[in-house]
Amino acid sequence: MRTGAAPRVMASMRSLAIGLLRLEGSTNIARGNRLMSFDPLRPLKTIGFTGFSTTMH
């Protein structure tokens, strides 16, 4: 993870995650991360993505 574009990509993903938490109204990033981890679809719901199925096929 220390070579090439990986560090920049990881930093961008982290910024995106923090932005989603802020969009949801979270003021505590650590707490927001925990809440998001309990429901993996929650970040997608936050940005309005509804094209997913909750059942396994």
TORPA-4810 file (N, C-alpha, C, O; in nm, 3 decimals):
<nodes>
NODE_1_0.079_-0.119_0.000_0.000_0.000_0.000_0.085_0.127_0.000_0.030_0.237_0.005_M
NODE_2_0.214_0.112_-0.005_0.299_0.231_0.005_0.356_0.276_-0.129_0.429_0.375_-0.135_R
NODE_3_0.323_0.205_-0.235_0.382_0.242_-0.363_0.274_0.271_-0.466_0.157_0.235_-0.448_T
NODE_4_0.313_0.335_-0.572_0.220_0.365_-0.679_0.111_0.463_-0.635_0.136_0.556_-0.559_G
NODE_5_-0.008_0.439_-0.685_-0.120_0.528_-0.657_-0.199_0.488_-0.533_-0.291_0.558_-0.493_A
NODE_6_-0.164_0.376_-0.471_-0.240_0.324_-0.357_-0.258_0.424_-0.243_-0.370_0.439_-0.194_A
NODE_7_-0.153_0.493_-0.198_-0.172_0.588_-0.088_-0.272_0.700_-0.122_-0.352_0.740_-0.038_P
NODE_8_-0.264_0.748_-0.244_-0.356_0.854_-0.287_-0.499_0.803_-0.295_-0.593_0.873_-0.256_R
NODE_9_-0.516_0.680_-0.344_-0.649_0.620_-0.353_-0.707_0.600_-0.214_-0.824_0.630_-0.190_V
NODE_10_-0.625_0.548_-0.122_-0.673_0.527_0.015_-0.711_0.659_0.082_-0.811_0.664_0.154_M
NODE_11_-0.634_0.764_0.060_-0.666_0.895_0.117_-0.797_0.948_0.058_-0.876_1.009_0.130_A
NODE_12_-0.819_0.925_-0.069_-0.943_0.968_-0.133_-1.063_0.892_-0.077_-1.169_0.950_-0.054_S
NODE_13_-1.046_0.762_-0.057_-1.154_0.681_-0.001_-1.186_0.724_0.142_-1.303_0.729_0.181_M
NODE_14_-1.084_0.756_0.218_-1.105_0.803_0.355_-1.180_0.937_0.355_-1.272_0.957_0.434_R
NODE_15_-1.141_1.027_0.267_-1.209_1.156_0.256_-1.355_1.138_0.215_-1.443_1.207_0.266_S
NODE_16_-1.379_1.046_0.124_-1.516_1.017_0.082_-1.598_0.964_0.199_-1.712_1.007_0.219_L
NODE_17_-1.541_0.872_0.275_-1.612_0.816_0.390_-1.644_0.924_0.494_-1.755_0.928_0.548_A
NODE_18_-1.549_1.010_0.521_-1.572_1.119_0.617_-1.678_1.215_0.562_-1.763_1.264_0.638_I
NODE_19_-1.674_1.241_0.434_-1.776_1.326_0.373_-1.915_1.268_0.384_-2.011_1.340_0.409_G
NODE_20_-1.926_1.136_0.366_-2.056_1.070_0.381_-2.107_1.081_0.524_-2.226_1.102_0.548_L
NODE_21_-2.015_1.066_0.619_-2.055_1.078_0.759_-2.104_1.219_0.789_-2.204_1.237_0.858_L
NODE_22_-2.034_1.317_0.736_-2.076_1.457_0.756_-2.211_1.483_0.689_-2.296_1.553_0.744_R
NODE_23_-2.230_1.427_0.570_-2.356_1.441_0.498_-2.472_1.385_0.579_-2.583_1.439_0.578_L
NODE_24_-2.445_1.276_0.650_-2.547_1.214_0.733_-2.572_1.292_0.862_-2.669_1.266_0.933_E
NODE_25_-2.484_1.387_0.892_-2.501_1.469_1.012_-2.415_1.427_1.129_-2.432_1.478_1.240_G
NODE_26_-2.324_1.334_1.107_-2.238_1.286_1.214_-2.133_1.392_1.250_-2.070_1.451_1.162_S
NODE_27_-2.115_1.414_1.378_-2.011_1.506_1.424_-1.893_1.431_1.485_-1.784_1.488_1.501_T
NODE_28_-1.913_1.305_1.520_-1.808_1.222_1.577_-1.774_1.113_1.475_-1.852_1.021_1.454_N
NODE_29_-1.658_1.125_1.412_-1.619_1.034_1.304_-1.608_0.889_1.353_-1.653_0.798_1.283_I
NODE_30_-1.548_0.867_1.468_-1.532_0.731_1.519_-1.669_0.665_1.542_-1.688_0.549_1.507_A
NODE_31_-1.761_0.738_1.601_-1.896_0.685_1.625_-1.966_0.659_1.493_-2.033_0.556_1.476_R
NODE_32_-1.952_0.750_1.399_-2.011_0.732_1.267_-1.958_0.609_1.195_-2.034_0.537_1.131_G
NODE_33_-1.829_0.585_1.206_-1.769_0.464_1.146_-1.828_0.338_1.207_-1.857_0.242_1.136_N
NODE_34_-1.845_0.339_1.338_-1.904_0.222_1.404_-2.046_0.199_1.356_-2.084_0.086_1.327_R
NODE_35_-2.125_0.305_1.348_-2.263_0.291_1.303_-2.270_0.241_1.160_-2.354_0.157_1.127_L
NODE_36_-2.183_0.292_1.074_-2.180_0.246_0.935_-2.139_0.099_0.926_-2.187_0.027_0.839_M
NODE_37_-2.051_0.054_1.014_-2.006_-0.085_1.009_-2.115_-0.183_1.048_-2.110_-0.299_1.007_S
NODE_38_-2.212_-0.140_1.125_-2.322_-0.228_1.165_-2.415_-0.257_1.048_-2.479_-0.362_1.046_F
NODE_39_-2.425_-0.167_0.953_-2.512_-0.183_0.836_-2.432_-0.146_0.711_-2.423_-0.029_0.676_D
NODE_40_-2.374_-0.247_0.644_-2.289_-0.220_0.528_-2.358_-0.143_0.414_-2.290_-0.081_0.333_P
NODE_41_-2.490_-0.147_0.406_-2.561_-0.077_0.301_-2.591_0.068_0.337_-2.636_0.145_0.252_L
NODE_42_-2.567_0.105_0.460_-2.599_0.240_0.506_-2.529_0.351_0.427_-2.592_0.452_0.396_R
NODE_43_-2.400_0.336_0.393_-2.337_0.442_0.312_-2.407_0.460_0.177_-2.421_0.572_0.128_P
NODE_44_-2.450_0.348_0.117_-2.520_0.358_-0.011_-2.656_0.426_0.006_-2.697_0.505_-0.079_L
NODE_45_-2.723_0.395_0.116_-2.852_0.459_0.144_-2.833_0.609_0.167_-2.918_0.689_0.128_K
NODE_46_-2.722_0.645_0.228_-2.694_0.786_0.257_-2.685_0.868_0.129_-2.731_0.983_0.125_T
NODE_47_-2.627_0.810_0.025_-2.614_0.886_-0.101_-2.734_0.863_-0.194_-2.737_0.913_-0.306_I
NODE_48_-2.832_0.787_-0.146_-2.955_0.769_-0.223_-2.955_0.654_-0.321_-3.045_0.645_-0.405_G
NODE_49_-2.858_0.566_-0.313_-2.852_0.450_-0.402_-2.949_0.345_-0.351_-2.936_0.298_-0.238_F
NODE_50_-3.045_0.308_-0.434_-3.144_0.210_-0.391_-3.147_0.086_-0.479_-3.235_0.001_-0.462_T
NODE_51_-3.054_0.073_-0.571_-3.053_-0.038_-0.664_-2.982_-0.161_-0.612_-2.898_-0.218_-0.683_G
NODE_52_-3.011_-0.204_-0.490_-2.947_-0.322_-0.437_-3.052_-0.412_-0.374_-3.159_-0.367_-0.335_F
NODE_53_-3.019_-0.538_-0.367_-3.109_-0.637_-0.308_-3.055_-0.676_-0.172_-2.933_-0.690_-0.155_S
NODE_54_-3.143_-0.695_-0.075_-3.100_-0.735_0.058_-3.108_-0.884_0.078_-3.077_-0.934_0.187_T
NODE_55_-3.150_-0.959_-0.026_-3.160_-1.104_-0.015_-3.044_-1.169_-0.090_-2.996_-1.115_-0.190_T
NODE_56_-3.001_-1.281_-0.041_-2.895_-1.356_-0.106_-2.956_-1.451_-0.208_-3.059_-1.514_-0.180_M
NODE_57_-2.896_-1.463_-0.325_-2.947_-1.552_-0.429_-2.860_-1.673_-0.439_-2.885_-1.761_-0.521_H
</nodes>
